[in-house]
């Protein structure tokens, strides 16, 4: 008998008996299988940020939270595509989140006149 435990996501600790069903309906406990899989599970508190109307040269900010639901700490780094880097920013853009920790992030929209003109040309 070969037992394999190959999880692809986080698995909470478990403990289950392995039974053999014998003739006559008798169940015989062979052993107990125990396991867990440690991993990070990062999620943002929001799926999208609505900024509404923003005046060119000013900025609007929204607060979101990054939560690590996993049981391992993890580094994070947000990379903004070059096309949007002068319009949006995330602070902090990189860092570390401990297990079960939640950290605040600020997403800012700051349109500049130059960037708006680039979009009008496209």
WOSULGI-V89836 format. One record per residue. N is the residue number from 0. RES is the residue in one letter. SS is DSSP state (H for helix, E for strand, C for the rest). PHI is phi as a letter, one per 30 degrees, with the letter a starting at -180 (* if undefined). Layout:
n->N res->RES ss->SS phi->PHI
n->N res->RES ss->SS phi->PHI
This chain:
n->0 res->X ss->C phi->*
n->1 res->X ss->C phi->b
n->2 res->X ss->C phi->c
n->3 res->X ss->C phi->c
n->4 res->X ss->C phi->b
n->5 res->X ss->C phi->b
n->6 res->X ss->C phi->d
n->7 res->X ss->C phi->c
n->8 res->X ss->C phi->b
n->9 res->X ss->C phi->d
n->10 res->X ss->E phi->b
n->11 res->X ss->E phi->d
n->12 res->X ss->E phi->e
n->13 res->X ss->E phi->b
n->14 res->X ss->E phi->a
n->15 res->X ss->E phi->b
n->16 res->X ss->E phi->d
n->17 res->X ss->E phi->c
n->18 res->X ss->E phi->c
n->19 res->X ss->E phi->c
n->20 res->X ss->E phi->c
n->21 res->X ss->C phi->c
n->22 res->X ss->H phi->e
n->23 res->X ss->H phi->i
n->24 res->X ss->H phi->i
n->25 res->X ss->C phi->d
n->26 res->X ss->E phi->c
n->27 res->X ss->E phi->c
n->28 res->X ss->E phi->d
n->29 res->X ss->E phi->c
n->30 res->X ss->E phi->a
n->31 res->X ss->E phi->c
n->32 res->X ss->E phi->c
n->33 res->X ss->E phi->b
n->34 res->X ss->E phi->a
n->35 res->X ss->E phi->a
n->36 res->X ss->E phi->b
n->37 res->X ss->C phi->d
n->38 res->X ss->C phi->a
n->39 res->X ss->C phi->c
n->40 res->X ss->C phi->b
n->41 res->X ss->E phi->c
n->42 res->X ss->E phi->b
n->43 res->X ss->E phi->c
n->44 res->X ss->C phi->d
n->45 res->X ss->C phi->b
n->46 res->X ss->C phi->d
n->47 res->X ss->C phi->a
n->48 res->X ss->C phi->b
n->49 res->X ss->C phi->c
n->50 res->X ss->C phi->c
n->51 res->X ss->C phi->i
n->52 res->X ss->C phi->d
n->53 res->X ss->C phi->b
n->54 res->X ss->C phi->d
n->55 res->X ss->C phi->e
n->56 res->X ss->C phi->j
n->57 res->X ss->C phi->c
n->58 res->X ss->C phi->b
n->59 res->X ss->E phi->b
n->60 res->X ss->E phi->b
n->61 res->X ss->E phi->b
n->62 res->X ss->E phi->c
n->63 res->X ss->E phi->b
n->64 res->X ss->E phi->b
n->65 res->X ss->E phi->c
n->66 res->X ss->E phi->c
n->67 res->X ss->E phi->c
n->68 res->X ss->C phi->d
n->69 res->X ss->C phi->d
n->70 res->X ss->C phi->c
n->71 res->X ss->C phi->b
n->72 res->X ss->C phi->d
n->73 res->X ss->E phi->a
n->74 res->X ss->E phi->d
n->75 res->X ss->E phi->b
n->76 res->X ss->E phi->a
n->77 res->X ss->C phi->c
n->78 res->X ss->C phi->c
n->79 res->X ss->C phi->d
n->80 res->X ss->C phi->e
n->81 res->X ss->C phi->e
n->82 res->X ss->C phi->d
n->83 res->X ss->C phi->c
n->84 res->X ss->C phi->d
n->85 res->X ss->C phi->d
n->86 res->X ss->C phi->c
n->87 res->X ss->E phi->b
n->88 res->X ss->E phi->b
n->89 res->X ss->E phi->b
n->90 res->X ss->E phi->b
n->91 res->X ss->C phi->d
n->92 res->X ss->C phi->d
n->93 res->X ss->E phi->a
n->94 res->X ss->E phi->l
n->95 res->X ss->E phi->b
n->96 res->X ss->E phi->c
n->97 res->X ss->C phi->d
n->98 res->X ss->C phi->e
n->99 res->X ss->C phi->i
n->100 res->X ss->C phi->c
n->101 res->X ss->E phi->b
n->102 res->X ss->E phi->b
n->103 res->X ss->E phi->d
n->104 res->X ss->E phi->b
n->105 res->X ss->E phi->c
n->106 res->X ss->E phi->c
n->107 res->X ss->E phi->c
n->108 res->X ss->E phi->c
n->109 res->X ss->C phi->b
n->110 res->X ss->C phi->d
n->111 res->X ss->C phi->c
n->112 res->X ss->H phi->e
n->113 res->X ss->H phi->d
n->114 res->X ss->H phi->d
n->115 res->X ss->H phi->d
n->116 res->X ss->H phi->d
n->117 res->X ss->H phi->d
n->118 res->X ss->H phi->d
n->119 res->X ss->H phi->d
n->120 res->X ss->H phi->d
n->121 res->X ss->C phi->d
